[in-house]
Amino acid sequence: MGPNLYYRKYIEKLINSNPANIAITRKAEIDDGYGGTTIEEVEINEIVTFYDRRARREVVSDYGTTYTGVSVTKILALHDADIQKDDTFNYEGYTYKVLYVKPYMNICKQIELEVIK
């Protein structure tokens, strides 16, 4: 068992210990069968886990640069999860938008979210 496989199993256990089933909606170009395309909304189901991480954000003002601590909502997903920037999904009464997807060495994806509703 290579190190990547070991860490993938670890990530899988981590996600399954506190799973969140999300249904992502995405606008996609679909072949219309006549040589053109139509835009349709597709739904992708994924199992992820949520975690909050403290982060430092740089704030630049007339008085100089300061740093402020903010709580960033993130999800952790398997390496092959079909989650892309600008995807949206609802979970526990909130609507989230994917701001950033960071693949981590073909082991997992770390995804930063924005609450939009």
N, C-alpha and C positions, 0 to 999 in steps of 0.2 A: 504494500500500500504506500503510494507516494505521499509526500507532505501535502500536496494540494487536495488529494482525496480525503486525507485525515481531517483537514480544516473544513472541507465541504461538509463532512459528516457532523462536525462540531457546530457549524452554522445551522445545519438542518435541525439538530437537536435544540439549539437556541430558539429558532423560529417556532418549532413545535411545542416548546415549553410555554409560550404565550402567543398563540397564533391569532392573526387577524385576517379574515377573508375579505378581500377587497375586489370590487368589480370596477375596473377602469373603463372609462369611455374615451374613445379616440376617433377623430375624423380620419377616414382613410379613403384613398382612391381605389375604386373597385372597377374592374373591367366590365363594360356594359354589354359585351358580346357583339358589338357592331364596330369595333375598332376604336372606340372612345372609352372614356371613363366617367364614372359618377362619384360624387363624394357621399359616403355613407358613414353613419356612426357605428362603430364596432365596439363590442364589449369583450374585455379580456379579464379573466378571473385569475387572481394570484393569492398566495398565502404568504404573508409577511409578518414581521413583528415591529411594533412601534417602540421607539426609545427617544427620550429627551436628552439632549446634551448641552451643557453650558458652552457657549462660544464667546469669543471676544470679537466685537465689531468695532472697526475704526470709524470714528466720527470726526470729520474735519470741519472746523468752523473758523470764523474770523479770529478767534482767540487761540487757535492752534489745533493740534491733533490730540484727541483723547480716546480712550478705549472704554467701552461699556459692555457689561456682561448681559447677554441675552440668552433666552432659552430657545433652542432650535428644535423643531420637531423633525424627527428622521424616522425612516423605516429601513429595516435590513431585509434583503431579499436574496433568494438563491442566485447563483451566478448566471443562470439561463432565464431568469424572469424577464418577461416582455413588458418592461416599464420604461417609458421614454419621457424626456423633458416635455412639459406642457400637458401631459396626461392629467385627467381629473378623476376623482372618485369621492364617494360619500362614505363616511364611517362614523358611527355613533353620533349622529346629528350634525357633523361638520362636513363641509366640502373642502377637499384638499386639492392643490395643484402642485405638480412635480416641478421643482425649480432646477434640480441638478441631480444627475445620476453618475455616481462614481463607481465604475467596476474595479474590484480589488483582486488583482492577480488571478483572474479566472476562478476565484473562490466564492465571492459573493458580490452583491451590489449594495452600496450605501446611498440612500436617496434622501435628499433634503426637500422638505415640503413647506408650502405656504398655506395657511388657512384662508380661504377666500369667502366662506360663508359660515 
